[in-house]
Amino acid sequence: MELKVSGLDELPEAAAQLLEHAGDHRIFLFYGEMGAGKTTLIKSLCTLLEVEDTVSSPTFSIVNEYSGNKGTVYHFDFYRIKTESEALDLGYEDYFYSGNYCFIEWPEKIPNLLPDEFVELKLLQTSENERVIKVKVLN
């Protein structure tokens, strides 16, 4: 699946299509350069999941936990970790295998810790306002 988003106003529709395409999958891996829109897309997904908390990048805390009407959402940003053992120390398994949504930025930092089933999203910035989102469901 491939989505083209030409502006922020198109993000809610793209997020809805992503959730529908993902089906029962709850682990989402977000790949993309800095500034590609990973956190912005996660904010749109959280809005659809009726998250009540303020959604922001967990760059320094590594994980943020959000409460919503459709359950808890975990938002990870592994950009600053140096080794996979830092994710182990965090207790990542408790989050990944909780059955809750897990939105993971910079998953390439923890390749050996990723579950077997997930939704992979590759965000490509094609112009200042336009993004292409390539989506694969792996199970």
C-alpha positions in Angstrom: 0.0 0.0 0.0 1.2 3.5 -0.8 -0.3 6.8 0.3 0.5 10.2 -0.9 -0.1 13.1 1.5 0.1 16.6 0.1 -0.5 18.5 3.3 -1.4 18.3 7.0 -5.1 18.5 6.1 -4.8 15.1 4.4 -3.2 13.3 7.5 -6.5 12.3 9.2 -7.7 10.4 6.1 -4.3 8.8 5.7 -4.2 7.8 9.3 -7.7 6.2 9.0 -6.6 4.2 6.0 -3.5 3.1 7.8 -5.4 1.8 10.8 -7.9 0.1 8.6 -5.1 -1.5 6.5 -3.3 -2.7 9.7 -6.3 -4.7 10.9 -5.5 -6.3 14.2 -1.8 -5.4 14.2 -0.8 -3.1 17.0 3.0 -2.6 16.4 3.8 0.1 13.9 7.4 0.8 12.9 8.1 4.3 11.5 11.1 4.7 9.2 12.1 8.0 7.7 14.7 10.8 7.9 14.6 13.5 10.5 11.7 15.8 9.6 9.9 13.3 7.4 6.8 13.6 9.6 6.9 10.5 11.8 5.7 12.2 15.0 3.1 14.3 13.1 1.6 11.1 11.6 1.6 9.5 15.0 -0.3 12.5 16.4 -3.0 11.9 13.7 -3.2 8.2 14.5 -3.5 9.0 18.2 -6.3 11.4 17.5 -8.2 8.6 15.7 -7.5 6.3 18.7 -9.1 9.0 20.9 -6.0 9.7 22.9 -6.7 12.3 25.5 -3.1 13.2 26.4 -0.8 15.6 24.5 1.2 13.6 22.0 4.9 14.6 21.6 8.1 12.9 20.6 9.6 10.9 23.5 13.1 11.7 22.3 14.6 12.0 25.8 12.3 9.7 27.7 12.4 7.0 25.0 8.7 6.1 25.6 5.6 8.1 26.2 2.4 6.4 27.4 -0.9 8.0 26.3 -4.4 7.2 27.7 -7.3 7.1 25.3 -10.9 6.0 25.0 -9.7 3.0 22.9 -6.9 2.0 25.2 -3.4 2.8 26.0 -0.9 3.8 23.3 2.9 3.6 23.7 5.0 5.9 21.6 8.7 5.1 21.3 11.6 7.1 20.0 14.9 5.1 19.9 16.9 7.8 18.1 19.2 8.5 21.1 19.9 4.9 22.2 23.4 3.7 21.5 22.8 -0.1 22.1 19.9 -2.5 22.1 20.6 -3.2 25.7 19.2 0.2 26.6 15.8 -1.0 25.2 16.2 -4.3 27.1 16.7 -2.2 30.3 13.6 -0.3 29.5 11.6 -3.5 29.5 10.5 -3.1 25.9 8.9 -6.6 25.9 6.2 -5.5 28.4 5.2 -2.8 26.0 5.5 -4.6 22.6 3.6 -7.7 23.8 0.9 -5.8 25.8 -1.7 -5.9 23.1 -1.8 -2.1 23.0 -0.8 0.1 20.1 3.0 0.7 20.0 4.2 3.4 17.6 8.0 3.0 17.2 10.2 5.7 15.7 13.8 4.8 14.7 13.2 1.0 14.9 16.4 0.5 12.9 18.2 1.1 16.2 16.7 -2.2 17.7 16.5 -4.6 14.8 17.1 -7.7 16.9 14.3 -6.8 19.3 11.4 -6.3 16.9 8.5 -8.7 17.0 7.7 -10.9 14.1 4.4 -9.2 13.3 4.2 -5.5 12.6 3.2 -2.7 10.3 6.1 -1.1 8.6 5.7 2.5 7.4 8.4 4.2 5.3 7.9 8.0 5.1 9.5 9.7 2.2 9.6 13.5 1.8 9.1 14.3 -1.8 8.7 18.1 -1.4 8.3 20.5 1.4 4.6 19.6 2.1 4.3 16.2 0.3 5.0 12.8 1.8 4.8 9.3 0.4 4.0 6.6 3.0 4.9 3.1 1.9 3.1 0.5 4.1 3.8 -3.2 4.5 2.0 -5.5 7.0 4.4 -8.3 8.0 3.1 -11.4 9.8 
